[in-house]
């Protein structure tokens, strides 16, 4: 969980009031847009089936946002994996141990709330640190005993609304072996990060000790996707395959050791860091990662006025650059570089 600190900033008080008023106005405008869209559905003569899908999706998302809102500043990890994995399987123990370790680090564990890997991760994290997004199916699955009846459990009808919450509300995704649904979630998350539809976050494929599920998957990705030019070499930096719980924990926690978060402001990407990079590190970053810039250079920057709504992050140092949005893999490599080079400067706040 992040510790809040506040930065004394010139004119922050007056600017914050202005931004607050503007934010209220923008909220009202968005609500009016939603209402106008509903009116258009009526004038379009939308079919009853279409209206039911839209109505249910909006209601599901509204409630899910409400449930997750109090925990927005809590670090959270989604854990995917098979609902059919039994408690005596080594992968179950991996998921349980991973959930326990992340809870010890202060992270909440989000799963699909069912059995198998989902129950194992929740068993590890414990009820207090567990959140669930259950899917209503005509067969498997019921909410697992750890999360059943908890106010942090959301029951959803649609996979697409559920998958949105899995990715939008978390800061990392760890995927254990599973079937079609698990692979779908793994590839969709990779796609969203690779295309910049989701901010960068750690993506870990966690296997049982000595397991071959993800190593065989990795062989396929290399031989059929990378070697065929269907993905870029830097895309391989977007995820990590491991059979070690501690490696998975280190990958997740380490990603946020120096790097905190990112935000686009107009055409510039701002990276918030826990440590202000010295000039020689910036020079090296520009020399090695200048290709992440569409033009210009990577440089230090002050808090932008459009960031005033992230008040809890205003004390953090920042770097910014005009980002070439085709270079997401290289951006991940830049963050890895900063995490490594600045690791010894100070402890993250």
ChimeraX attribute file (.defattr): number of C-alpha atoms within 10 A of each C-alpha:
attribute: neighborCount
match mode: 1-to-1
recipient: residues
	/A:1	12
	/A:2	13
	/A:3	9
	/A:4	12
	/A:5	12
	/A:6	11
	/A:7	12
	/A:8	9
	/A:9	10
	/A:10	8
	/A:11	8
	/A:12	15
	/A:13	12
	/A:14	10
	/A:15	14
	/A:16	17
	/A:17	12
	/A:18	11
	/A:19	18
	/A:20	14
	/A:21	12
	/A:22	12
	/A:23	13
	/A:24	11
	/A:25	11
	/A:26	12
	/A:27	12
	/A:28	12
	/A:29	12
	/A:30	12
	/A:31	11
	/A:32	12
	/A:33	12
	/A:34	12
	/A:35	12
	/A:36	11
	/A:37	12
	/A:38	15
	/A:39	11
	/A:40	12
	/A:41	15
	/A:42	11
	/A:43	9
	/A:44	9
	/A:45	9
	/A:46	11
	/A:47	10
	/A:48	9
	/A:49	9
	/A:50	10
	/A:51	15
	/A:52	11
	/A:53	13
	/A:54	14
	/A:55	12
	/A:56	15
	/A:57	17
	/A:58	13
	/A:59	13
	/A:60	19
	/A:61	17
	/A:62	11
	/A:63	14
	/A:64	21
	/A:65	15
	/A:66	11
	/A:67	16
	/A:68	17
	/A:69	11
	/A:70	9
	/A:71	15
	/A:72	12
	/A:73	15
	/A:74	16
	/A:75	19
	/A:76	25
	/A:77	28
	/A:78	25
	/A:79	27
	/A:80	27
	/A:81	32
	/A:82	22
	/A:83	21
	/A:84	14
	/A:85	19
	/A:86	16
	/A:87	15
	/A:88	8
	/A:89	12
	/A:90	15
	/A:91	25
	/A:92	25
	/A:93	19
	/A:94	23
	/A:95	31
	/A:96	23
	/A:97	20
	/A:98	26
	/A:99	32
	/A:100	23
	/A:101	19
	/A:102	26
	/A:103	21
	/A:104	13
	/A:105	13
	/A:106	16
	/A:107	22
	/A:108	26
	/A:109	30
	/A:110	28
	/A:111	26
	/A:112	28
	/A:113	30
	/A:114	26
	/A:115	25
	/A:116	21
	/A:117	32
	/A:118	31
	/A:119	29
	/A:120	32
	/A:121	32
	/A:122	35
	/A:123	20
	/A:124	24
	/A:125	28
	/A:126	19
	/A:127	17
	/A:128	14
	/A:129	21
	/A:130	26
	/A:131	29
	/A:132	27
	/A:133	23
	/A:134	24
	/A:135	21
	/A:136	15
	/A:137	11
	/A:138	6
	/A:139	6
	/A:140	12
	/A:141	15
	/A:142	15
	/A:143	24
	/A:144	20
	/A:145	15
	/A:146	24
	/A:147	26
	/A:148	17
	/A:149	11
	/A:150	15
	/A:151	10
	/A:152	19
	/A:153	22
	/A:154	25
	/A:155	18
	/A:156	21
	/A:157	15
	/A:158	16
	/A:159	13
	/A:160	11
	/A:161	18
	/A:162	21
	/A:163	15
	/A:164	12
	/A:165	18
	/A:166	25
	/A:167	21
	/A:168	10
	/A:169	21
	/A:170	20
	/A:171	23
	/A:172	22
	/A:173	26
	/A:174	23
	/A:175	23
	/A:176	26
	/A:177	21
	/A:178	19
	/A:179	12
	/A:180	10
	/A:181	13
	/A:182	18
	/A:183	18
	/A:184	12
	/A:185	18
	/A:186	21
	/A:187	11
	/A:188	14
	/A:189	20
	/A:190	19
	/A:191	13
	/A:192	14
	/A:193	22
	/A:194	22
	/A:195	14
	/A:196	15
	/A:197	10
	/A:198	14
	/A:199	17
	/A:200	22
	/A:201	21
	/A:202	22
	/A:203	25
	/A:204	24
	/A:205	24
	/A:206	29
	/A:207	25
	/A:208	21
	/A:209	13
	/A:210	10
	/A:211	15
	/A:212	13
	/A:213	16
	/A:214	20
	/A:215	17
	/A:216	11
	/A:217	13
	/A:218	17
	/A:219	12
	/A:220	13
	/A:221	16
	/A:222	17
	/A:223	11
	/A:224	13
	/A:225	15
	/A:226	17
	/A:227	13
	/A:228	11
	/A:229	11
	/A:230	11
	/A:231	15
	/A:232	15
	/A:233	14
	/A:234	16
	/A:235	18
	/A:236	15
	/A:237	17
	/A:238	20
	/A:239	18
	/A:240	17
	/A:241	18
	/A:242	19
	/A:243	22
	/A:244	16
	/A:245	22
	/A:246	14
	/A:247	16
	/A:248	24
	/A:249	18
	/A:250	13
	/A:251	18
	/A:252	21
	/A:253	17
	/A:254	17
	/A:255	22
	/A:256	19
	/A:257	22
	/A:258	27
	/A:259	20
	/A:260	20
	/A:261	18
	/A:262	16
	/A:263	14
	/A:264	16
	/A:265	14
	/A:266	8
	/A:267	11
	/A:268	15
	/A:269	19
	/A:270	25
	/A:271	20
	/A:272	23
	/A:273	25
	/A:274	24
	/A:275	23
	/A:276	18
	/A:277	20
	/A:278	11
	/A:279	11
	/A:280	9
	/A:281	15
	/A:282	19
	/A:283	16
	/A:284	13
	/A:285	19
	/A:286	18
	/A:287	12
	/A:288	13
	/A:289	18
	/A:290	20
	/A:291	15
	/A:292	22
	/A:293	20
	/A:294	16
	/A:295	12
	/A:296	11
	/A:297	20
	/A:298	22
	/A:299	16
	/A:300	17
	/A:301	14
	/A:302	13
	/A:303	17
	/A:304	11
	/A:305	12
	/A:306	14
	/A:307	16
	/A:308	18
	/A:309	13
	/A:310	8
	/A:311	14
	/A:312	15
	/A:313	22
	/A:314	21
	/A:315	18
	/A:316	20
	/A:317	18
	/A:318	24
	/A:319	19
	/A:320	21
	/A:321	22
	/A:322	19
	/A:323	23
	/A:324	18
	/A:325	16
	/A:326	13
	/A:327	20
	/A:328	22
	/A:329	23
	/A:330	23
	/A:331	22
	/A:332	21
	/A:333	18
	/A:334	18
	/A:335	20
	/A:336	18
	/A:337	17
	/A:338	21
	/A:339	20
	/A:340	14
	/A:341	15
	/A:342	20
	/A:343	16
	/A:344	10
	/A:345	13
	/A:346	12
	/A:347	11
	/A:348	15
	/A:349	13
